[in-house]
Amino acid sequence: MTAGTEGAATEARAMRSMLHQLDSAGITEVLEETFPWTDVLPEEERQRFATEFTRTFETAAELERWNVLAQTIREWRATAAVHADPDLHRTLSEPVEEDHGAVEPPEARH
């Protein structure tokens, strides 16, 4: 294990311990300060992000695969971008009226 990897692992253990000391409101507050884009998420979504972030952080730390956490953050940032654009949010939230038929499996499109 390199010094950088060992340092990251130690930091991950410390952060995991801190997360366990906070209640869900405290975790949400910390994440709102860390990720300002969460301000545009509805309250329920902010809480879901905090729960998913915590769980994914612990998974990433255990596996030493930080791309797992990075993917979660990218997905939630994209969700926030949709909430920040009222027209896009409305379009994506409306039921789909048209049926375009069955979708072929990816391997059939070659």
MMTF fields as JSON, N, C-alpha, C and O atoms, coordinates in Angstrom:
{
  "mmtfVersion": "1.0.0",
  "mmtfProducer": "UNKNOWN",
  "numBonds": 439,
  "numAtoms": 440,
  "numGroups": 110,
  "numChains": 1,
  "numModels": 1,
  "chainsPerModel": [1],
  "groupsPerChain": [110],
  "chainIdList": ["A"],
  "bondAtomList": [4, 2, 8, 6, 12, 10, 16, 14, 20, 18, 24, 22, 28, 26, 32, 30, 36, 34, 40, 38, 44, 42, 48, 46, 52, 50, 56, 54, 60, 58, 64, 62, 68, 66, 72, 70, 76, 74, 80, 78, 84, 82, 88, 86, 92, 90, 96, 94, 100, 98, 104, 102, 108, 106, 112, 110, 116, 114, 120, 118, 124, 122, 128, 126, 132, 130, 136, 134, 140, 138, 144, 142, 148, 146, 152, 150, 156, 154, 160, 158, 164, 162, 168, 166, 172, 170, 176, 174, 180, 178, 184, 182, 188, 186, 192, 190, 196, 194, 200, 198, 204, 202, 208, 206, 212, 210, 216, 214, 220, 218, 224, 222, 228, 226, 232, 230, 236, 234, 240, 238, 244, 242, 248, 246, 252, 250, 256, 254, 260, 258, 264, 262, 268, 266, 272, 270, 276, 274, 280, 278, 284, 282, 288, 286, 292, 290, 296, 294, 300, 298, 304, 302, 308, 306, 312, 310, 316, 314, 320, 318, 324, 322, 328, 326, 332, 330, 336, 334, 340, 338, 344, 342, 348, 346, 352, 350, 356, 354, 360, 358, 364, 362, 368, 366, 372, 370, 376, 374, 380, 378, 384, 382, 388, 386, 392, 390, 396, 394, 400, 398, 404, 402, 408, 406, 412, 410, 416, 414, 420, 418, 424, 422, 428, 426, 432, 430, 436, 434],
  "bondOrderList": [1, 1, 1, 1, 1, 1, 1, 1, 1, 1, 1, 1, 1, 1, 1, 1, 1, 1, 1, 1, 1, 1, 1, 1, 1, 1, 1, 1, 1, 1, 1, 1, 1, 1, 1, 1, 1, 1, 1, 1, 1, 1, 1, 1, 1, 1, 1, 1, 1, 1, 1, 1, 1, 1, 1, 1, 1, 1, 1, 1, 1, 1, 1, 1, 1, 1, 1, 1, 1, 1, 1, 1, 1, 1, 1, 1, 1, 1, 1, 1, 1, 1, 1, 1, 1, 1, 1, 1, 1, 1, 1, 1, 1, 1, 1, 1, 1, 1, 1, 1, 1, 1, 1, 1, 1, 1, 1, 1, 1],
  "groupList": [{"groupName": "MET", "atomNameList": ["N", "CA", "C", "O"], "elementList": ["N", "C", "C", "O"], "formalChargeList": [0, 0, 0, 0], "bondAtomList": [1, 0, 2, 1, 3, 2], "bondOrderList": [1, 1, 2], "singleLetterCode": "M", "chemCompType": "L-PEPTIDE LINKING"}, {"groupName": "THR", "atomNameList": ["N", "CA", "C", "O"], "elementList": ["N", "C", "C", "O"], "formalChargeList": [0, 0, 0, 0], "bondAtomList": [1, 0, 2, 1, 3, 2], "bondOrderList": [1, 1, 2], "singleLetterCode": "T", "chemCompType": "L-PEPTIDE LINKING"}, {"groupName": "ALA", "atomNameList": ["N", "CA", "C", "O"], "elementList": ["N", "C", "C", "O"], "formalChargeList": [0, 0, 0, 0], "bondAtomList": [1, 0, 2, 1, 3, 2], "bondOrderList": [1, 1, 2], "singleLetterCode": "A", "chemCompType": "L-PEPTIDE LINKING"}, {"groupName": "GLY", "atomNameList": ["N", "CA", "C", "O"], "elementList": ["N", "C", "C", "O"], "formalChargeList": [0, 0, 0, 0], "bondAtomList": [1, 0, 2, 1, 3, 2], "bondOrderList": [1, 1, 2], "singleLetterCode": "G", "chemCompType": "PEPTIDE LINKING"}, {"groupName": "GLU", "atomNameList": ["N", "CA", "C", "O"], "elementList": ["N", "C", "C", "O"], "formalChargeList": [0, 0, 0, 0], "bondAtomList": [1, 0, 2, 1, 3, 2], "bondOrderList": [1, 1, 2], "singleLetterCode": "E", "chemCompType": "L-PEPTIDE LINKING"}, {"groupName": "ARG", "atomNameList": ["N", "CA", "C", "O"], "elementList": ["N", "C", "C", "O"], "formalChargeList": [0, 0, 0, 0], "bondAtomList": [1, 0, 2, 1, 3, 2], "bondOrderList": [1, 1, 2], "singleLetterCode": "R", "chemCompType": "L-PEPTIDE LINKING"}, {"groupName": "SER", "atomNameList": ["N", "CA", "C", "O"], "elementList": ["N", "C", "C", "O"], "formalChargeList": [0, 0, 0, 0], "bondAtomList": [1, 0, 2, 1, 3, 2], "bondOrderList": [1, 1, 2], "singleLetterCode": "S", "chemCompType": "L-PEPTIDE LINKING"}, {"groupName": "LEU", "atomNameList": ["N", "CA", "C", "O"], "elementList": ["N", "C", "C", "O"], "formalChargeList": [0, 0, 0, 0], "bondAtomList": [1, 0, 2, 1, 3, 2], "bondOrderList": [1, 1, 2], "singleLetterCode": "L", "chemCompType": "L-PEPTIDE LINKING"}, {"groupName": "HIS", "atomNameList": ["N", "CA", "C", "O"], "elementList": ["N", "C", "C", "O"], "formalChargeList": [0, 0, 0, 0], "bondAtomList": [1, 0, 2, 1, 3, 2], "bondOrderList": [1, 1, 2], "singleLetterCode": "H", "chemCompType": "L-PEPTIDE LINKING"}, {"groupName": "GLN", "atomNameList": ["N", "CA", "C", "O"], "elementList": ["N", "C", "C", "O"], "formalChargeList": [0, 0, 0, 0], "bondAtomList": [1, 0, 2, 1, 3, 2], "bondOrderList": [1, 1, 2], "singleLetterCode": "Q", "chemCompType": "L-PEPTIDE LINKING"}, {"groupName": "ASP", "atomNameList": ["N", "CA", "C", "O"], "elementList": ["N", "C", "C", "O"], "formalChargeList": [0, 0, 0, 0], "bondAtomList": [1, 0, 2, 1, 3, 2], "bondOrderList": [1, 1, 2], "singleLetterCode": "D", "chemCompType": "L-PEPTIDE LINKING"}, {"groupName": "ILE", "atomNameList": ["N", "CA", "C", "O"], "elementList": ["N", "C", "C", "O"], "formalChargeList": [0, 0, 0, 0], "bondAtomList": [1, 0, 2, 1, 3, 2], "bondOrderList": [1, 1, 2], "singleLetterCode": "I", "chemCompType": "L-PEPTIDE LINKING"}, {"groupName": "VAL", "atomNameList": ["N", "CA", "C", "O"], "elementList": ["N", "C", "C", "O"], "formalChargeList": [0, 0, 0, 0], "bondAtomList": [1, 0, 2, 1, 3, 2], "bondOrderList": [1, 1, 2], "singleLetterCode": "V", "chemCompType": "L-PEPTIDE LINKING"}, {"groupName": "PHE", "atomNameList": ["N", "CA", "C", "O"], "elementList": ["N", "C", "C", "O"], "formalChargeList": [0, 0, 0, 0], "bondAtomList": [1, 0, 2, 1, 3, 2], "bondOrderList": [1, 1, 2], "singleLetterCode": "F", "chemCompType": "L-PEPTIDE LINKING"}, {"groupName": "PRO", "atomNameList": ["N", "CA", "C", "O"], "elementList": ["N", "C", "C", "O"], "formalChargeList": [0, 0, 0, 0], "bondAtomList": [1, 0, 2, 1, 3, 2], "bondOrderList": [1, 1, 2], "singleLetterCode": "P", "chemCompType": "L-PEPTIDE LINKING"}, {"groupName": "TRP", "atomNameList": ["N", "CA", "C", "O"], "elementList": ["N", "C", "C", "O"], "formalChargeList": [0, 0, 0, 0], "bondAtomList": [1, 0, 2, 1, 3, 2], "bondOrderList": [1, 1, 2], "singleLetterCode": "W", "chemCompType": "L-PEPTIDE LINKING"}, {"groupName": "ASN", "atomNameList": ["N", "CA", "C", "O"], "elementList": ["N", "C", "C", "O"], "formalChargeList": [0, 0, 0, 0], "bondAtomList": [1, 0, 2, 1, 3, 2], "bondOrderList": [1, 1, 2], "singleLetterCode": "N", "chemCompType": "L-PEPTIDE LINKING"}],
  "groupTypeList": [0, 1, 2, 3, 1, 4, 3, 2, 2, 1, 4, 2, 5, 2, 0, 5, 6, 0, 7, 8, 9, 7, 10, 6, 2, 3, 11, 1, 4, 12, 7, 4, 4, 1, 13, 14, 15, 1, 10, 12, 7, 14, 4, 4, 4, 5, 9, 5, 13, 2, 1, 4, 13, 1, 5, 1, 13, 4, 1, 2, 2, 4, 7, 4, 5, 15, 16, 12, 7, 2, 9, 1, 11, 5, 4, 15, 5, 2, 1, 2, 2, 12, 8, 2, 10, 14, 10, 7, 8, 5, 1, 7, 6, 4, 14, 12, 4, 4, 10, 8, 3, 2, 12, 4, 14, 14, 4, 2, 5, 8],
  "groupIdList": [1, 2, 3, 4, 5, 6, 7, 8, 9, 10, 11, 12, 13, 14, 15, 16, 17, 18, 19, 20, 21, 22, 23, 24, 25, 26, 27, 28, 29, 30, 31, 32, 33, 34, 35, 36, 37, 38, 39, 40, 41, 42, 43, 44, 45, 46, 47, 48, 49, 50, 51, 52, 53, 54, 55, 56, 57, 58, 59, 60, 61, 62, 63, 64, 65, 66, 67, 68, 69, 70, 71, 72, 73, 74, 75, 76, 77, 78, 79, 80, 81, 82, 83, 84, 85, 86, 87, 88, 89, 90, 91, 92, 93, 94, 95, 96, 97, 98, 99, 100, 101, 102, 103, 104, 105, 106, 107, 108, 109, 110],
  "secStructList": [7, 7, 2, 2, 2, 2, 2, 2, 2, 2, 2, 2, 2, 2, 2, 2, 2, 2, 2, 2, 2, 1, 7, 2, 2, 2, 2, 2, 2, 2, 2, 2, 2, 2, 7, 4, 4, 4, 4, 4, 1, 7, 2, 2, 2, 2, 2, 2, 2, 2, 2, 2, 2, 2, 2, 2, 2, 2, 2, 2, 2, 2, 2, 6, 7, 6, 2, 2, 2, 2, 2, 2, 2, 2, 2, 2, 2, 2, 2, 2, 2, 2, 2, 2, 7, 2, 2, 2, 2, 2, 2, 2, 2, 1, 7, 7, 7, 7, 7, 7, 7, 7, 7, 7, 7, 4, 4, 4, 4, 7],
  "xCoordList": [0.857, 0.0, 0.9, 1.806, 0.637, 1.431, 1.017, -0.03, 1.854, 1.539, 0.24, -0.56, 0.023, -1.208, -2.43, -3.456, -2.321, -3.435, -3.704, -4.858, -2.649, -2.801, -3.441, -4.29, -3.03, -3.615, -5.093, -5.906, -5.443, -6.85, -7.673, -8.805, -7.122, -7.838, -8.061, -9.128, -7.062, -7.194, -8.24, -9.06, -8.216, -9.206, -10.614, -11.565, -10.737, -12.046, -12.562, -13.748, -11.692, -12.113, -12.552, -13.551, -11.81, -12.165, -13.507, -14.347, -13.695, -14.96, -16.123, -17.198, -15.919, -16.965, -17.355, -18.54, -16.373, -16.654, -17.435, -18.363, -17.06, -17.779, -19.224, -20.14, -19.425, -20.778, -21.653, -22.838, -21.065, -21.828, -22.176, -23.103, -21.452, -21.733, -22.87, -23.463, -23.173, -24.198, -25.544, -25.614, -26.612, -27.932, -28.175, -27.347, -29.299, -29.537, -29.594, -29.157, -30.129, -30.174, -28.761, -28.48, -27.871, -26.485, -25.746, -24.984, -25.971, -25.332, -25.833, -25.049, -27.144, -27.725, -27.119, -26.791, -26.967, -26.392, -24.949, -24.566, -24.154, -22.759, -22.693, -21.886, -23.545, -23.533, -24.029, -23.561, -24.968, -25.432, -24.305, -24.216, -23.454, -22.301, -21.248, -20.59, -21.09, -20.083, -20.51, -19.69, -21.791, -22.336, -23.446, -24.612, -23.106, -24.106, -25.274, -26.359, -25.068, -26.141, -27.304, -28.377, -27.116, -28.238, -29.335, -30.456, -29.029, -30.049, -31.261, -32.368, -31.077, -32.205, -33.002, -34.055, -32.511, -33.265, -34.388, -34.202, -35.548, -36.589, -36.076, -35.191, -36.627, -36.163, -36.083, -35.09, -37.106, -37.102, -35.94, -35.321, -35.649, -34.538, -33.191, -32.27, -33.071, -31.818, -31.568, -30.436, -32.621, -32.477, -32.105, -31.289, -32.71, -32.366, -30.908, -30.204, -30.459, -29.059, -28.141, -27.148, -28.457, -27.625, -27.55, -26.477, -28.679, -28.707, -27.881, -27.075, -28.086, -27.358, -25.865, -25.031, -25.527, -24.124, -23.428, -22.341, -24.059, -23.462, -23.231, -22.155, -24.256, -24.138, -23.075, -22.261, -23.09, -22.121, -20.706, -19.749, -20.57, -19.25, -18.682, -17.519, -19.488, -19.018, -18.65, -17.66, -19.439, -19.129, -17.818, -16.961, -17.655, -16.435, -15.204, -14.147, -15.356, -14.231, -13.85, -12.669, -14.847, -14.568, -13.905, -12.991, -14.361, -13.835, -12.611, -11.93, -12.337, -11.294, -11.513, -10.582, -12.776, -13.197, -14.001, -15.228, -13.298, -13.923, -14.76, -15.54, -14.606, -15.444, -16.92, -17.799, -17.192, -18.566, -19.189, -20.324, -18.456, -18.946, -19.023, -19.974, -18.033, -18.032, -19.256, -19.841, -19.649, -20.821, -22.095, -22.956, -22.212, -23.378, -23.467, -24.547, -22.346, -22.34, -22.712, -23.477, -22.184, -22.537, -24.041, -24.672, -24.603, -26.028, -26.894, -27.878, -26.532, -27.318, -27.133, -28.074, -25.943, -25.725, -26.603, -27.161, -26.725, -27.597, -29.057, -29.812, -29.452, -30.811, -31.053, -32.117, -30.073, -30.194, -30.318, -31.084, -29.576, -29.651, -31.059, -31.552, -31.704, -33.081, -34.014, -34.874, -33.854, -34.698, -34.462, -35.362, -33.274, -32.954, -33.579, -33.652, -34.024, -34.627, -36.109, -36.442, -36.997, -38.419, -39.031, -39.854, -38.639, -39.192, -38.733, -39.533, -37.453, -36.93, -37.561, -37.934, -37.679, -38.284, -39.721, -40.136, -40.478, -41.87, -41.928, -42.731, -41.073, -41.053, -40.723, -41.361, -39.738, -39.322, -40.269, -40.222, -41.126, -42.047, -43.414, -44.185, -43.71, -45.012, -45.064, -44.047, -46.262, -46.391, -46.133, -46.41, -45.617, -45.35, -46.632, -47.18, -47.095, -48.36, -48.157, -49.023, -47.024, -46.792, -46.12, -45.247, -46.537, -45.901, -45.111, -45.682, -43.811, -42.946, -42.634, -41.754, -43.335, -43.157, -42.037, -41.419, -41.797, -40.763, -39.375, -39.123, -38.503, -37.119, -36.285, -36.348, -35.511, -34.66, -33.519, -33.02, -33.099, -31.917, -30.704, -30.628, -29.741, -28.569, -27.851, -27.41, -27.727, -26.973, -27.69, -27.044, -29.0, -29.755, -29.575, -29.958, -29.014, -28.883, -27.629, -27.452, -26.777, -25.512, -25.691, -24.717],
  "yCoordList": [-1.174, 0.0, 1.234, 1.356, 2.147, 3.368, 4.313, 4.142, 5.302, 6.284, 7.011, 7.284, 7.328, 8.011, 7.151, 7.628, 5.873, 4.947, 4.737, 4.693, 4.606, 4.423, 5.664, 5.549, 6.841, 8.082, 8.18, 8.579, 7.815, 7.854, 6.854, 7.152, 5.679, 4.671, 5.156, 4.938, 5.807, 6.35, 7.448, 7.505, 8.322, 9.397, 8.818, 9.312, 7.781, 7.142, 6.554, 6.68, 5.915, 5.349, 6.462, 6.324, 7.56, 8.687, 9.296, 9.604, 9.465, 10.039, 9.093, 9.542, 7.818, 6.846, 6.939, 6.891, 7.072, 7.217, 8.496, 8.498, 9.588, 10.854, 10.736, 11.232, 10.082, 9.924, 9.141, 9.436, 8.149, 7.344, 8.144, 7.781, 9.216, 10.05, 11.041, 11.563, 11.297, 12.277, 11.595, 10.439, 12.331, 11.827, 12.207, 12.884, 11.778, 12.024, 13.517, 13.934, 14.325, 15.777, 16.351, 17.229, 15.868, 16.339, 15.962, 16.761, 14.745, 14.307, 15.153, 15.588, 15.384, 16.207, 17.597, 18.145, 18.175, 19.523, 19.559, 20.483, 18.574, 18.512, 18.403, 19.073, 17.556, 17.38, 18.616, 18.909, 19.346, 20.595, 21.616, 22.387, 21.627, 22.538, 22.08, 22.902, 20.773, 20.215, 20.295, 20.561, 20.065, 20.053, 21.101, 20.774, 22.357, 23.436, 23.179, 23.723, 22.364, 22.081, 21.333, 21.246, 20.79, 20.102, 21.082, 20.666, 22.383, 23.384, 23.323, 23.663, 22.9, 22.863, 21.57, 21.443, 20.616, 19.375, 19.603, 20.327, 18.997, 19.047, 18.374, 17.52, 18.758, 18.251, 16.726, 16.169, 16.059, 14.588, 14.026, 13.035, 14.666, 14.223, 14.472, 13.668, 15.581, 15.851, 14.748, 14.299, 14.323, 13.242, 11.924, 11.161, 11.665, 10.445, 10.487, 9.478, 11.672, 11.813, 11.524, 10.813, 12.064, 11.843, 10.363, 9.85, 9.681, 8.243, 7.464, 6.609, 7.767, 7.051, 7.377, 6.492, 8.639, 9.029, 8.252, 7.709, 8.2, 7.518, 6.039, 5.496, 5.411, 3.976, 3.73, 2.815, 4.551, 4.384, 4.704, 4.054, 5.702, 6.023, 4.817, 4.463, 4.187, 3.023, 1.876, 1.18, 1.68, 0.638, 0.945, 0.071, 2.187, 2.581, 2.43, 1.987, 2.805, 2.69, 1.23, 0.883, 0.389, -1.041, -1.672, -2.485, -1.302, -1.894, -1.162, -1.653, 0.041, 0.912, 1.177, 1.152, 1.433, 1.732, 3.019, 2.996, 4.142, 5.445, 5.851, 6.801, 5.136, 5.417, 5.156, 5.766, 4.263, 3.975, 5.237, 5.588, 5.908, 7.137, 8.266, 9.048, 8.35, 9.393, 9.264, 10.275, 8.042, 7.814, 8.282, 8.906, 7.985, 8.42, 9.947, 10.51, 10.606, 12.074, 12.633, 13.594, 12.051, 12.511, 12.374, 13.279, 11.245, 11.007, 11.996, 12.512, 12.258, 13.207, 14.634, 15.426, 14.981, 16.312, 16.488, 17.564, 15.446, 15.497, 15.658, 16.388, 14.985, 15.133, 16.571, 17.133, 17.164, 18.558, 19.479, 20.442, 19.193, 20.02, 19.968, 20.976, 18.815, 18.705, 19.536, 20.248, 19.454, 20.239, 21.746, 22.544, 22.132, 23.551, 24.145, 25.365, 23.289, 23.747, 23.35, 22.205, 24.285, 23.942, 23.329, 22.418, 23.817, 23.269, 21.825, 20.956, 21.579, 20.223, 19.295, 18.168, 19.756, 18.939, 18.58, 17.433, 19.552, 19.306, 18.285, 17.352, 18.47, 17.553, 16.128, 15.175, 15.986, 14.645, 14.025, 12.817, 14.838, 14.338, 13.969, 13.259, 14.45, 14.168, 12.733, 12.167, 12.151, 10.794, 10.802, 11.791, 9.727, 9.579, 9.089, 8.052, 9.834, 9.505, 8.575, 7.754, 8.699, 7.932, 6.611, 6.522, 5.583, 4.273, 4.068, 3.98, 3.994, 3.828, 2.369, 2.067, 1.475, 0.048, -0.543, 0.13, -1.809, -2.545, -2.014, -1.567, -2.07, -1.656, -2.908, -3.85, -2.906, -4.05, -4.131, -3.098, -5.33, -5.454, -4.859, -4.881, -4.322, -3.669, -4.548, -4.053, -5.841, -6.709, -6.876, -7.241, -6.627, -6.761, -5.548, -5.61, -4.462, -3.235, -3.191, -2.234, -4.156, -4.109, -4.352, -4.344],
  "zCoordList": [0.0, 0.0, 0.0, 0.825, -0.939, -1.003, 0.122, 0.746, 0.362, 1.411, 1.082, 1.977, -0.195, -0.604, -0.379, 0.106, -0.735, -0.542, 0.933, 1.356, 1.716, 3.157, 3.789, 4.672, 3.333, 3.84, 3.491, 4.325, 2.254, 1.831, 2.638, 3.019, 2.899, 3.685, 5.113, 5.687, 5.68, 7.037, 7.067, 7.984, 6.065, 5.984, 5.831, 6.438, 5.028, 4.834, 6.139, 6.444, 6.911, 8.207, 9.151, 9.858, 9.163, 10.033, 9.616, 10.461, 8.316, 7.853, 8.156, 8.554, 7.975, 8.276, 9.744, 10.074, 10.625, 12.059, 12.333, 13.142, 11.658, 11.848, 11.37, 12.025, 10.234, 9.712, 10.696, 10.853, 11.349, 12.319, 13.572, 14.296, 13.834, 15.004, 14.752, 15.695, 13.473, 13.125, 12.918, 12.501, 13.217, 12.844, 11.383, 10.773, 10.825, 9.4, 9.076, 8.004, 9.998, 9.761, 9.715, 8.899, 10.577, 10.586, 9.319, 8.775, 8.847, 7.602, 6.438, 5.595, 6.395, 5.332, 5.349, 4.296, 6.537, 6.667, 6.171, 5.454, 6.543, 6.097, 4.576, 3.931, 4.014, 2.562, 1.832, 0.732, 2.425, 1.809, 1.749, 0.793, 2.751, 2.738, 1.739, 1.101, 1.606, 0.708, -0.754, -1.634, -1.007, -2.36, -2.453, -2.236, -2.774, -2.794, -3.743, -3.542, -4.765, -5.715, -5.075, -5.672, -3.87, -3.205, -2.812, -2.518, -2.801, -2.467, -3.395, -2.976, -4.633, -5.571, -5.481, -6.107, -4.71, -4.526, -3.52, -2.542, -3.745, -2.719, -1.439, -1.496, -0.304, 0.995, 1.025, 1.491, 0.541, 0.548, -0.263, 0.125, -1.39, -2.235, -1.555, -1.694, -0.821, -0.085, 0.941, 1.118, 1.605, 2.589, 1.909, 2.424, 0.75, 0.001, -0.452, -0.402, -0.897, -1.299, -0.119, -0.272, 1.054, 2.242, 2.585, 2.903, 2.522, 2.823, 1.807, 2.173, 0.534, -0.515, -0.479, -0.672, -0.232, -0.134, 0.98, 0.781, 2.152, 3.299, 2.998, 3.25, 2.46, 2.148, 1.081, 1.203, 0.04, -1.041, -0.573, -0.994, 0.292, 0.842, 1.569, 1.373, 2.403, 3.156, 2.217, 2.443, 1.173, 0.189, -0.513, -0.64, -0.973, -1.67, -0.774, -1.224, 0.498, 1.433, 1.647, 1.659, 1.814, 2.034, 0.82, 0.96, -0.367, -1.597, -2.143, -3.043, -1.575, -2.098, -3.581, -4.385, -3.917, -5.286, -5.251, -5.152, -5.332, -5.177, -6.37, -6.29, -7.485, -8.649, -8.332, -8.94, -7.393, -6.981, -6.377, -6.701, -5.513, -4.892, -5.915, -5.911, -6.781, -7.811, -8.715, -9.103, -9.055, -9.893, -9.186, -9.806, -7.9, -7.13, -7.119, -7.298, -6.912, -6.888, -8.254, -8.332, -9.341, -10.697, -10.943, -11.488, -10.539, -10.77, -9.992, -10.522, -8.744, -7.951, -8.448, -8.395, -8.929, -9.497, -10.741, -10.958, -11.548, -12.726, -12.303, -12.944, -11.237, -10.713, -10.274, -10.535, -9.612, -9.182, -10.394, -10.362, -11.456, -12.667, -13.264, -13.77, -13.21, -13.704, -12.835, -13.355, -11.522, -10.614, -10.782, -10.521, -11.209, -11.381, -12.646, -12.792, -13.547, -14.803, -14.793, -15.1, -14.443, -14.313, -15.575, -15.479, -16.754, -17.998, -18.205, -18.552, -17.991, -18.132, -17.096, -17.421, -15.866, -14.807, -15.175, -15.012, -15.666, -16.049, -17.189, -17.155, -18.193, -19.34, -18.908, -19.357, -18.048, -17.621, -16.596, -16.363, -15.985, -14.963, -15.526, -14.882, -16.726, -17.327, -17.83, -18.232, -17.803, -18.355, -19.856, -20.535, -20.357, -21.778, -22.434, -22.059, -23.4, -24.07, -25.259, -25.563, -25.926, -27.141, -26.841, -25.977, -27.566, -27.464, -28.754, -29.842, -28.616, -29.782, -30.062, -30.868, -29.415, -29.651, -28.821, -27.997, -29.059, -28.316, -28.655, -29.774, -27.697, -27.879, -28.085, -27.296, -29.147, -29.419, -28.419, -27.973, -28.06, -27.193, -27.889, -29.118, -27.118, -27.731, -28.748, -29.785, -28.469, -29.392, -30.724, -31.707, -30.805, -32.046, -32.958, -34.127, -32.468, -33.263, -34.12, -34.873, -34.04, -34.782, -36.223, -36.976]
}
